[in-house]
Amino acid sequence: MLGAIIGDIAGSRFEFHNNRSKDFIFFTHDCFVTDDSIMTLSVAKAIVACKGNYDRVGALAVQYMQEIGRLYPDCGYGGTFRHWIFDDKPEPYDSFGNGAAMRVSACGFAARTEEEAKRLSKAVTEISHDHPEGIKGAESVSVAIFMAKNGATRQEIRRRIENDYYPLGFTLDEIRATYQFNETCQETVPQAMVAFFESVSFEDAVRNAISIGGDSDTLAAITGSIAEAYYGIEKNAEKAAMKFLDGRLRDIYREWKKFIKTVYTPQRDR
């Protein structure tokens, strides 16, 4: 989950001022936390609150996404989702926006089986993004994270994504000059996946995602979430990212860290 936060922060300053290169300072004073991190942490809080029994994870996700989300009204929500955040009776609205995929990483990390990864991602996605493409985008990210954390190779993960979710017949170099800002899962998740598959480290994966332009913070959040599960994250990167979170968000992250230690041991031997 930290990978999504780091990707979001690193990509935040490039969302509307794209940088089509991997050569940039990773964190600067111009970086900031967006809705990608805030919703990721909200979903994580819902998962932690379940204490291993995920029957109510969807309802808790609504509760925390609204409670926490309303405290950050200017963090970058899309218009319809912003209405959902502040609605007293929020309902799904047939969305396939990439917000479905950027907030779901905690599901892949918390899941004890691949089927549970799918169920968790669906439960926390369909509360707003109930279009089949939204659910597919979230599920593909959750499954990729689950596979990565359990020792799958990049080739194995790629085969699964191509067989079950998206065609990936392109390289970043081929699309870098022409890829445009797009807020759909269909035109964000595959690109974020390829950014991971072409990487050699966690930071390289995030740089890959940012380098193609488009919705930079969300692309990097999705890529970063998978890259964390595969490569891990160095302690200094975690410390640097925490400086961009306020006390409330850091507390949620600390709760998550305590919880996730009871769920799995990261696999790093590749």
C-alpha positions in Angstrom: 0.0 0.0 0.0 2.9 2.4 0.7 3.9 2.0 -2.9 0.6 3.6 -4.0 1.2 6.5 -1.7 4.8 7.0 -2.9 3.7 6.8 -6.5 0.9 9.3 -5.9 3.2 11.8 -4.2 6.0 11.5 -6.8 3.5 11.8 -9.7 1.3 14.6 -8.1 3.2 17.5 -9.6 3.1 16.1 -13.1 -0.6 15.3 -13.4 -1.3 18.5 -15.3 2.3 19.2 -16.3 3.5 15.9 -17.7 7.1 15.0 -17.7 7.8 12.5 -20.5 11.1 11.4 -19.2 12.4 9.3 -16.3 14.9 12.0 -15.4 13.4 14.1 -12.6 13.8 14.7 -8.9 11.7 12.1 -7.2 10.3 14.2 -4.3 10.3 18.0 -4.2 8.5 20.7 -2.2 6.0 20.8 -5.1 4.8 17.3 -4.4 1.7 16.6 -2.4 -0.8 14.0 -1.3 -3.9 13.6 -3.6 -7.1 11.7 -3.4 -5.2 8.6 -4.5 -3.4 8.3 -1.2 -6.4 9.4 0.9 -8.7 6.8 -0.6 -6.0 4.1 -0.5 -5.6 4.8 3.2 -9.4 4.9 3.7 -9.7 1.4 2.2 -6.8 0.2 4.3 -8.5 1.4 7.4 -11.7 -0.4 6.5 -9.7 -3.6 6.0 -7.9 -3.2 9.4 -11.3 -2.6 11.1 -12.6 -5.9 9.8 -10.0 -7.8 11.9 -9.9 -10.6 9.4 -13.6 -11.0 8.9 -14.4 -9.2 5.7 -18.2 -9.6 5.6 -18.6 -5.9 6.2 -15.6 -4.5 4.3 -17.8 -2.8 1.7 -19.9 -1.0 4.3 -16.8 0.0 6.2 -15.1 1.2 3.1 -18.0 3.6 2.5 -17.9 4.8 6.1 -14.2 5.5 6.1 -13.9 6.8 2.6 -16.6 9.4 3.5 -15.4 10.2 7.0 -11.8 10.6 5.9 -12.5 11.9 2.4 -14.7 14.8 3.7 -11.7 16.1 5.7 -9.8 16.7 2.4 -12.3 18.3 0.1 -9.7 19.8 -2.2 -7.5 16.8 -2.7 -8.4 16.2 -6.3 -11.7 14.2 -6.5 -13.5 13.9 -9.8 -16.8 15.7 -9.9 -19.1 12.7 -9.6 -16.9 11.0 -6.9 -16.8 14.2 -4.9 -20.6 14.2 -4.9 -20.4 10.5 -3.7 -18.1 11.5 -0.9 -20.5 14.1 0.5 -23.8 12.3 -0.3 -25.7 11.1 2.8 -26.9 8.1 0.9 -24.0 7.2 -1.5 -24.9 4.9 -4.3 -22.7 3.3 -7.1 -22.8 5.3 -10.3 -21.7 2.9 -13.1 -18.2 4.3 -13.1 -15.1 2.7 -14.8 -12.8 5.5 -13.7 -9.3 4.7 -12.7 -10.1 5.6 -9.1 -11.3 2.0 -8.8 -7.7 0.8 -9.4 -5.7 3.4 -7.5 -7.3 2.8 -4.1 -7.4 -1.0 -4.0 -3.8 -2.1 -3.1 -4.6 -2.9 0.5 -6.9 -5.7 -0.8 -4.0 -7.5 -2.6 -1.7 -7.2 0.4 -4.3 -8.3 3.0 -5.8 -11.2 1.0 -4.9 -14.7 2.2 -5.9 -16.3 -1.1 -6.3 -15.1 -4.7 -10.0 -15.5 -4.5 -10.1 -13.4 -1.4 -8.0 -10.7 -3.2 -10.8 -10.7 -5.9 -13.6 -10.6 -3.3 -12.0 -7.8 -1.4 -11.3 -5.7 -4.4 -14.9 -6.2 -5.7 -16.4 -5.3 -2.3 -14.5 -2.0 -2.0 -15.0 -1.1 -5.6 -18.6 -1.7 -6.4 -19.7 0.7 -3.7 -19.0 3.5 -6.3 -17.4 2.1 -9.4 -19.8 -0.7 -10.2 -19.3 -0.8 -14.0 -17.7 -4.1 -15.1 -14.6 -2.3 -16.4 -14.2 -0.6 -13.0 -14.4 -3.9 -11.2 -12.0 -5.5 -13.6 -9.4 -2.8 -13.2 -9.5 -3.0 -9.5 -9.4 -6.8 -9.5 -6.4 -7.0 -11.9 -4.4 -4.7 -9.6 -5.3 -6.7 -6.5 -4.5 -10.0 -8.2 -1.1 -8.7 -9.5 -0.2 -7.5 -6.0 -1.3 -10.9 -4.5 0.8 -12.8 -7.0 3.8 -10.5 -6.6 3.8 -10.7 -2.8 3.7 -14.5 -3.0 6.8 -14.8 -5.2 5.4 -14.8 -8.7 7.8 -13.6 -11.4 7.0 -10.6 -13.6 6.6 -13.0 -16.5 4.0 -15.1 -14.6 2.1 -12.0 -13.5 2.2 -10.6 -17.0 0.8 -13.8 -18.5 -2.1 -13.7 -15.9 -2.9 -10.1 -16.7 -2.8 -10.7 -20.5 -4.9 -13.9 -20.3 -7.5 -12.7 -17.8 -7.7 -8.9 -18.0 -5.9 -6.8 -20.7 -3.9 -7.1 -23.8 -0.4 -5.6 -23.3 1.0 -5.6 -26.8 2.9 -2.3 -26.5 6.0 -0.8 -24.9 6.4 2.4 -23.0 8.7 3.8 -25.7 6.0 3.1 -28.3 3.3 5.1 -26.5 5.3 7.8 -24.6 5.0 10.5 -27.3 1.3 10.1 -27.9 -0.3 8.8 -24.7 -2.9 11.3 -23.4 -4.5 12.0 -20.1 -7.2 9.4 -19.5 -9.2 8.7 -16.4 -10.6 5.3 -17.3 -9.4 2.0 -16.0 -9.2 0.7 -19.6 -6.6 3.3 -20.6 -4.8 3.6 -17.3 -4.4 0.1 -15.8 -2.7 -1.6 -18.8 -0.2 1.3 -19.1 0.5 1.2 -15.3 1.1 -2.6 -15.6 3.6 -2.3 -18.4 5.4 0.4 -16.4 5.9 -2.3 -13.7 6.8 -5.1 -16.2 9.5 -2.9 -17.8 11.1 -2.0 -14.4 14.2 -3.1 -12.6 13.4 -1.7 -9.2 10.6 0.0 -7.2 11.8 3.5 -8.0 12.4 2.6 -11.7 8.8 1.4 -11.9 7.4 4.6 -10.6 9.6 6.6 -12.9 8.4 4.5 -15.8 4.8 5.3 -15.0 5.4 9.0 -14.7 7.4 9.1 -17.9 4.5 8.4 -20.2 2.5 11.4 -19.2 -1.3 11.2 -18.7 -2.8 10.9 -15.3 0.6 10.8 -13.7 -0.3 10.5 -10.0 -2.8 7.7 -10.6 -0.6 5.8 -13.0 2.3 6.0 -10.6 0.1 5.0 -7.6 -1.1 1.8 -9.5 2.4 0.9 -10.7 3.9 1.7 -7.3 1.4 -0.6 -5.5 2.4 -3.6 -7.6 6.1 -2.7 -7.5 6.1 -2.6 -3.7 4.7 -6.1 -3.6 7.4 -7.3 -6.0 10.5 -5.3 -4.9 9.8 -4.0 -1.5 10.5 -0.4 -0.5 13.6 1.0 1.1 13.2 2.6 4.6 14.5 6.0 3.5 11.8 6.2 0.8 9.1 5.4 3.4 10.5 8.1 5.7 10.5 10.6 2.9 6.9 9.8 1.9 5.7 10.2 5.5 6.7 13.8 5.5 4.0 14.5 3.0 1.2 13.0 5.2 -0.4 14.8 8.1 -0.7 13.2 11.5 -4.1 11.7 10.9 -3.0 10.0 7.7 0.3 8.8 9.3 -1.7 7.2 12.1 -3.8 5.3 9.6 -0.6 4.1 7.9 0.9 3.0 11.3 -2.2 1.0 12.1 -2.0 -0.6 8.7 1.7 -1.5 9.2 0.9 -3.3 12.5 -2.0 -5.1 10.9 -0.2 -6.3 7.7 2.7 -7.8 9.7 0.2 -10.4 10.9 -0.9 -11.3 7.4 2.2 -12.0 5.3 6.0 -12.0 5.1 7.3 -10.2 2.0 9.2 -12.4 -0.4 12.3 -10.7 -1.8 14.4 -13.6 -3.3 14.1 -13.2 -7.1 
